[in-house]
Amino acid sequence: MAFTEQDLLAALASVQDPHTGKDFVSTRAVRNVQVEGGDVAFDVELGYPAKSLIPELRSQLIAAARTLPGVQNVSVNITSKIIAHAVQRGVQLLPGVKNIIAVASGKGGVGKSTTAVNLALALSAEGARVGLLDADVYGPSMPTMTRTSGKPDSVDGKLMEPKVSMGLQINSIGFLVDEAQAMIWRGPMASQALEQLIMQTRWDNLDYLVVDMPPGTGDIQLTMAQKVPLTGAVIVTTPQDIALIDAKKGITMFQKVSVPILGLVENMAVHVCSNCGHAEHIFGAEGGKRMAESYDMDYLGALPLKMSIREQADSGQPTVAAEPDSEVSRIYKDIARKVAVKVAQQSKDFSSKFPTITISKKS
Ligand SMILES: Nc1ncnc2c1ncn2[C@@H]1O[C@H](COP(=O)(O)OP(=O)(O)OP(=O)(O)O)[C@@H](O)[C@H]1O
């Protein structure tokens, strides 16, 4: 044999993870290396879902292995393993859910729900098990955006079964009450209904639960940010100054309760005329990018103000499901991958590893 396992690892270390900028050897993603004569086999385990990335990654790793003289057959098995990450101190993880991602905005109407549903669909398209929780008491839009309706079923009379649409497990405050009723709820009632929605749904083995938060930074939002076990939050804003001011309040709220901000999405960043293709910054240019920089947070991407985004969401088939290979879907998928990578970089959840200590009185 002309090469050793060490030689192979050194060759593989030349391939970088495009999302983390690190190689797969130093991050211990390369495992189970087997060398037999000129044949090599190894596994690569990623911490985030990356179906669309696998073919390119595989060819890069094979090419890297083949730079070693004597290497003949190369077999690579690339998988993703998504683990649970830490949440706010003193808050328990939800059964059946590894990571909860809040999608929030400081102000209504900026496209938070549209972003949440497309983000969930994009994570699912990349191979993750994903749920979507519509906690927007003041305007639940997931029933429309996912074409779901009716009271949730319950098998045991206690927990609600999520509805399944486009591969997502979904529960919405809109399934439980009609919109007009929810609108007039006072804070404690809304908080109680939301708690029920969050705690009493039987999520089935989810890697990510995307939560469409109520817009704003009032008591209901603060209670949720404190009580729901959140791995992190994604802030959606438009580039208008007024939306940016509100987005800052949202960031401060999550920081106050020690929920990491995974990044900022700028929605309706630029209007592209469907007739002539002319691009116009209706709400100002690069406001979101500048804000992300000044707050030292990741800028996840920008979505254009585009008729098809609204039409597809309103017709119950959001863009990532309706046109998975379009430019807009590519942006959503890119954002989703950045979010998943950012989640993977958070500290692990160790709460399940520690034994529960019970103190009993000896009689
Ligand atoms: N990038 C976009 N281009 C065009 N229309 C969009 C875009 N993003 C969202 N919309 C549309 O704007 C409207 C508001 O979006 P959405 O409901 O997602 O906002 P929201 O922030 O969740 O609002 P609310 O705070 O009321 O829940 C919807 O009709 C949606 O289809």
PDBQT file of the ligand as one rigid body, heavy atoms in Angstrom, charges set to zero:
ROOT
HETATM    1  N1  LIG A 401     -41.334  39.293  -0.743  1.00  0.00    +0.000 N 
HETATM    2  C1  LIG A 401     -42.629  39.490  -0.947  1.00  0.00    +0.000 A 
HETATM    3  N2  LIG A 401     -43.116  39.897  -2.149  1.00  0.00    +0.000 NA
HETATM    4  C2  LIG A 401     -44.426  40.114  -2.340  1.00  0.00    +0.000 A 
HETATM    5  N3  LIG A 401     -45.364  39.954  -1.404  1.00  0.00    +0.000 NA
HETATM    6  C3  LIG A 401     -44.955  39.551  -0.178  1.00  0.00    +0.000 A 
HETATM    7  C4  LIG A 401     -43.578  39.284   0.113  1.00  0.00    +0.000 A 
HETATM    8  N4  LIG A 401     -43.485  38.883   1.405  1.00  0.00    +0.000 NA
HETATM    9  C5  LIG A 401     -44.742  38.889   1.901  1.00  0.00    +0.000 A 
HETATM   10  N5  LIG A 401     -45.627  39.292   0.961  1.00  0.00    +0.000 N 
HETATM   11  C6  LIG A 401     -47.058  39.474   1.107  1.00  0.00    +0.000 C 
HETATM   12  O1  LIG A 401     -47.264  40.522   2.046  1.00  0.00    +0.000 OA
HETATM   13  C7  LIG A 401     -48.372  40.228   2.900  1.00  0.00    +0.000 C 
HETATM   14  C8  LIG A 401     -47.924  40.188   4.363  1.00  0.00    +0.000 C 
HETATM   15  O2  LIG A 401     -47.033  39.106   4.518  1.00  0.00    +0.000 OA
HETATM   16  P1  LIG A 401     -47.035  38.177   5.800  1.00  0.00    +0.000 P 
HETATM   17  O3  LIG A 401     -48.413  37.761   6.169  1.00  0.00    +0.000 OA
HETATM   18  O4  LIG A 401     -46.022  37.114   5.579  1.00  0.00    +0.000 OA
HETATM   19  O5  LIG A 401     -46.496  39.233   6.838  1.00  0.00    +0.000 OA
HETATM   20  P2  LIG A 401     -46.407  39.137   8.420  1.00  0.00    +0.000 P 
HETATM   21  O6  LIG A 401     -45.237  39.954   8.788  1.00  0.00    +0.000 OA
HETATM   22  O7  LIG A 401     -46.445  37.736   8.874  1.00  0.00    +0.000 OA
HETATM   23  O8  LIG A 401     -47.746  39.863   8.801  1.00  0.00    +0.000 OA
HETATM   24  P3  LIG A 401     -48.530  39.786  10.200  1.00  0.00    +0.000 P 
HETATM   25  O9  LIG A 401     -47.680  40.519  11.130  1.00  0.00    +0.000 OA
HETATM   26  O10 LIG A 401     -49.799  40.484   9.891  1.00  0.00    +0.000 OA
HETATM   27  O11 LIG A 401     -48.691  38.364  10.540  1.00  0.00    +0.000 OA
HETATM   28  C9  LIG A 401     -48.927  38.906   2.403  1.00  0.00    +0.000 C 
HETATM   29  O12 LIG A 401     -49.993  39.144   1.509  1.00  0.00    +0.000 OA
HETATM   30  C10 LIG A 401     -47.757  38.266   1.671  1.00  0.00    +0.000 C 
HETATM   31  O13 LIG A 401     -48.182  37.387   0.642  1.00  0.00    +0.000 OA
ENDROOT
TORSDOF 0
